[in-house]
Amino acid sequence: MFFLTEKIVFPPVENASVDGVVAVGGDLSTERLIEAYNQGIFPWFDQGDLILWWSPDPRMVLVPSHIKISKSMKTVLKKKIFKITYNKAFEDVIRNCAKIERKGQDGTWIDEDMTTAYIKLNKMGVAKSVEVWYENELVGGLYGVDLGHIFFGESMFSKMSNASKTAFIYLAQKLEKENYKLIDCQLYTDHLYSLGAREIPREVFISVLKSN
């Protein structure tokens, strides 16, 4: 297992464990986070534990043009019951993501240190959010890290049916127009699969990441 030091460097992702862990330790400084994402690595750990840095193989991704919109979602979008904004309430989004209850999980990996770190990235223009509003109330959204050709999705939340799904669809459509190559979804879920995301080999993901 590779333990990080004060030096901001990561081992090759090919050296990751079978589960996808590349390294352990370090900190959540903006410099280290940016270096990590540029290497196809992201942090994910339980509160109180050492930071774990991941690059899973295979990698769950969505080609923006491959977004799948069900008939029911097309109806929701057509009704325009939600207002969508981009990067207008980043801190509110990440704090809602931290608080939302998720099936099969006790607590959240988005602790105060991680929240602070990504708010700093947002102020630098690196981390961004999508907000979904209903009658002036924030009811859903997502946030992630934007490298200009790949958007690394980190977390989403929903307080109202279809809110987070709407955020994801609008993000995909926006990024397709801006010629982004991929939305990184990290790990497989049935929900993401239903929206068009698919698993690809890590080496292919890294190749796309480095191609810009």
Secondary structure, DSSP 8 states (H G I E B T S, - for coil): --EE-SS-----GGG--TT-EEEEE----HHHHHHHHHTT-EE---TTS--EEE--SSEEEE-GGG----HHHHHHHHHT-SEEEESSSHHHHHHHHHH---TT-SS-S--HHHHHHHHHHHHTTSEEEEEEEETTEEEEEEEEEE-SSEEEEEEEEESSTTHHHHHHHHHHHHHHHTT--EEEEES--HHHHHTT-EEE-HHHHHHHHHT-
